[in-house]
Amino acid sequence: MAAHGGASAGLDAEEWLREAEAAYDRVTSYTAVFHKQQRVAGKLLPEETILLKCRRTPFSLYMRWIRAPYKGSELLYVAGWNEDRARAHRGGILRFITFNLDPRHPGLMVDNLRPVTSTGIGFLLESVATNMRKAAKAGELAFSEKGAETVYGRKTRVLEAVFPKEKARDYDGYRFVINQDVESKIPLRIRVYDRDAQLVENYGYENLVLNAPLADADFDPKNPAYHF
């Protein structure tokens, strides 16, 4: 659904960041259908659709790709477990071969801009905050509200952070478009564009359940629902 409503000038970036960070501080775990799309080596890759379970302490991730191109793949990572390696397998004919790899191993980094340990709302918010605070400190951030938009069936505020085009390489992008869930204040989707208006990163959280009742079994490779 397209955004509507006019832009709101003079939005206080620090005030907004503190509100979003406070909202996330109240979250201990969550589940979602995670949508991910990235431009790697100049090529915009197909969107990935992933069932995601995340626990903040210890940082724990379970991911299962539920649509092509990687349908059936799974990944499990728990900080400090498995020698701090991710356990993963591809779908299809390779589903019976499980690997234990460092999060930055080339096998996991192929077609990825960031390691798996940078997955999730916490990283997303931290990345946005780092870029916005750096630009605000330098007096070169343009931050505004662009109206409302329904995303994944939820009402969101549309916010835009724009960085100097001539200094875009000093940041993770030239323009961030953020959809903040009106009810929870959590960023529900973020799209990052480069100075040529090309989409570079797109992350969204559909069916987001905050403070989901996750147990150790949700991050155990012996879980009978998993195929490690």
Secondary structure, DSSP 8 states (H G I E B T S, - for coil): ---BS--BTT--HHHHHHHHHHHHHT-SEEEEEEEEEEEETTEE---EEEEEEEETTTTEEEEEE-STTSTT-EEEEETTSGGG-EEEE-SGGGTT--EEE-TT-HHHHTT-SS-GGG-SHHHHHHHHHHHHHHHHHTT--EEEEEEEEEETTEEEEEEEEE--GGGGGGSS-SEEEEEEETTT--EEEEEEE-TTS-EEEEEEEEEEEET----GGGG-TT-TT---
